[in-house]
Amino acid sequence: MLSLTRYPGQKIIVIHKPTGQKITINIASVNHPSKQVRLNISADSAFSIDREEIYLDKIKGTKNDDTRNDRIQRDSN
């Protein structure tokens, strides 16, 4: 499971690795004083899930030290 904290305007990118199909999840608004949302995401290993800034680094071919924080621990379910 991947846990992310996001703020309005930030995005999460989901890629289906076998087909390359992309889903973009945009945090539109949050009605809470902290202005953040906590997401827990579980996915099959056929999917890559990244914060938008990590995804952009990957497609540019650059390495961001934060990528180690975005590794998904797959559930055995």
Phi, psi and omega in degrees: 000138178254130177246127181229145170252128182229159180240161178307137181092343178275161186229158173236135181249129177243125179243130171274105189304316182297326184253342183080003179296140185241138173240133176247126177253120181253131176278107186279311180200159178223127180259068180208145182304330181287342181059028178227159178231142178253126181243136172245121186237128173245136181211156174294157182294350177284356182245141173250129181236123183222154165295150183305319183295327177289316178303314180296321175299319180296316183285338175279343181086013178263161181248131177250131181299340179285350183299332180295336180279350185252014177288137182268127171272111185285134173287149178275005180289000000 
